[in-house]
């Protein structure tokens, strides 16, 4: 009896001692420490969740980058339009030097203006074409060219400075970093190409008795590179801003995409051919439509030898080619419009194609009017701007029809 009783007493004492020990450990200090540990663990877990959901880049940052690129493309569009007006007013050769920073400040005093005018008088354009120009007239063409160059510098800053900011904030994916670096490099290349073009109009050409003008090849290269920069910026911006349409993949949709790509390429080629028209003043050769003079095909279409030179150096052939490309673009866009009605498309895509079609007919009307009225500067500038507007709408159509990556 004694041994079992002793065992019962010891076991009860141990249980009571353990219970007393646990109760003694639940002091206010221990409870506060436990509460702080639980709170810290919860906050750490929540912070990890927030960090996981706020990683960049994301949809919000993509929209920001998209708006920036579309805005940059708008500045490039302004540069193209201003460059066209500069060409139409024959102002491009008024600044005979190229300095990245020094020329940002135009002449201020009378002495500075006279010194700048004296430099201009040493070059062929003044000697052959503008030998009776006054200082007031020179100031007009100088400010036209100066404004074009300053706009180009604004475009450069609009690309480079936000690129540095977005890069630091982590808004770019790996592939986007390569794209924006390419765009920034292309802006710098575009500036150098512009000066290379101007230099061709400042060179002495004793064997030529024609009025001084820049090389049509360099002019086309300068315009072409600007259009490539514009298209690349606009396309990238739109694909980041616009959510892709959920299109049901069908054979007709695939054919429509191919048709739209070919039409966009034709619109680009037509706009580029306009640079050769401007460079050779080919719009002043035959000012009639639809015939050129009294013929459908003029006699001097292949006047140069070898024949390939006519495509780029014969004003008659250059105008003829531009007409053919323009009417081909109109026919292609019209065909795209009617074919798109056979494909089930979302409303936004249909609006884009309709706008493209309306702009195509407007652009052709502007071109014919410019030709018949002997290329008045305001109408010609509107026609040149219309070519970029048409290209813009073609890119919008392609963005709406793009295939969604799976």
Number of C-alpha atoms within 10 A of each C-alpha: 5 6 7 8 9 10 11 10 10 11 11 11 12 11 11 11 12 12 11 11 11 10 10 9 11 11 10 9 10 11 12 12 11 11 12 12 11 12 12 11 12 12 11 12 12 12 12 12 11 11 11 10 10 10 11 16 15 13 12 13 19 19 18 15 23 22 18 19 27 22 17 23 26 16 20 25 21 17 21 22 20 21 23 24 23 22 21 19 14 15 21 25 26 26 21 19 14 13 8 10 8 9 14 13 9 14 15 8 9 10 10 12 17 14 13 21 21 12 14 21 17 12 18 21 21 17 14 13 12 13 11 10 12 10 14 10 11 18 16 14 19 24 16 21 23 21 18 23 24 16 18 24 17 15 21 22 15 18 22 16 11 14 21 10 11 16 14 10 12 13 21 21 14 8 8 14 16 11 16 20 13 13 22 20 14 17 22 14 14 21 18 13 18 19 17 16 23 22 18 17 20 20 14 12 11 7 6 8 8 9 11 21 23 20 19 20 15 21 24 21 19 23 23 19 19 23 21 14 22 24 22 19 23 26 21 19 24 20 18 21 20 13 13 16 17 13 15 10 9 11 9 14 19 13 14 19 19 13 18 24 17 15 23 23 15 20 26 21 16 22 25 21 24 23 25 27 25 22 23 21 17 23 24 19 15 19 19 16 14 11 13 17 13 11 9 11 13 15 10 12 17 16 13 14 8 8 11 11 13 18 19 17 19 22 24 25 23 24 26 22 17 22 20 12 18 23 15 16 23 22 16 20 28 19 15 20 19 12 15 22 11 11 16 14 17 13 9 13 19 18 12 19 25 20 17 26 23 13 20 27 17 14 22 19 13 17 22 17 19 22 21 15 13 16 20 13 15 11 17 23 20 17 25 21 20 21 21 20 17 24 25 20 20 25 22 23 24 21 22 24 23 15 15 10 5 3
